[in-house]
């Protein structure tokens, strides 16, 4: 079994200070999902905490949003 990441989009800090997510719709449609007990469907995505901290402090402009997939 190997671990792979599907690139789903990017995260950046906007000029207004808000965190902006850009999701590739085609990649998102390929993501694995899970259903909660109340019937809601979610796609689990990940962002590196270290990279997010660098975005917030201005050390980095952009980081990736991905889904970890076990094959």
C-alpha positions as CSV (number, residue, x, y, z in Angstrom):
1,X,0.0,0.0,0.0
2,X,1.4,3.5,-0.9
3,X,0.3,6.9,0.1
4,X,-0.5,9.4,-2.7
5,X,-1.8,13.0,-2.6
6,X,-4.4,14.4,-5.0
7,X,-3.8,18.1,-5.6
8,X,-7.2,19.7,-5.1
9,X,-6.3,23.4,-4.9
10,X,-4.4,26.2,-3.3
11,X,-4.7,28.4,-0.2
12,X,-3.5,31.9,0.1
13,X,-3.9,35.0,2.2
14,X,-5.7,37.8,0.4
15,X,-4.9,41.5,0.5
16,X,-7.9,41.9,2.8
17,X,-6.4,39.5,5.3
18,X,-8.8,36.7,4.6
19,X,-7.7,33.1,3.8
20,X,-8.7,32.3,0.2
21,X,-9.3,28.8,-1.1
22,X,-9.1,28.0,-4.8
23,X,-10.5,24.5,-5.5
24,X,-10.1,22.8,-8.8
25,X,-13.6,21.5,-9.5
26,X,-12.4,18.6,-11.7
27,X,-9.9,17.4,-9.1
28,X,-12.5,17.8,-6.3
29,X,-14.9,15.6,-8.2
30,X,-12.2,12.8,-8.1
31,X,-11.9,13.0,-4.3
32,X,-12.9,10.2,-2.1
33,X,-15.8,11.0,0.3
34,X,-17.4,9.7,3.4
35,X,-21.0,10.0,4.7
36,X,-21.8,10.9,8.3
37,X,-24.6,9.3,10.3
38,X,-27.0,12.2,9.4
39,X,-26.4,11.6,5.6
40,X,-24.1,14.5,4.9
41,X,-21.2,13.8,2.5
42,X,-17.8,15.2,3.1
43,X,-14.4,15.1,1.2
44,X,-11.5,15.1,3.7
45,X,-8.8,17.5,2.6
46,X,-5.5,18.5,4.2
47,X,-3.3,21.6,4.5
48,X,0.1,21.5,6.2
49,X,-0.1,23.4,9.5
50,X,3.5,24.6,9.1
51,X,2.7,26.0,5.6
52,X,-0.4,27.6,6.9
53,X,1.5,29.3,9.6
54,X,4.0,30.7,7.0
55,X,1.1,32.0,5.0
56,X,-0.3,33.8,8.1
57,X,3.1,35.4,8.9
58,X,3.8,36.4,5.3
59,X,6.8,34.1,4.9
60,X,5.0,32.2,2.1
61,X,2.4,33.3,-0.5
62,X,0.6,30.1,-1.3
63,X,0.3,26.4,-0.2
64,X,-1.5,23.4,-1.5
65,X,-4.8,21.8,-0.5
66,X,-4.8,18.0,-1.1
67,X,-6.4,14.8,-0.3
68,X,-4.4,11.9,1.0
69,X,-5.3,8.7,-0.7
70,X,-4.2,5.2,0.3
71,X,-3.9,2.8,-2.5
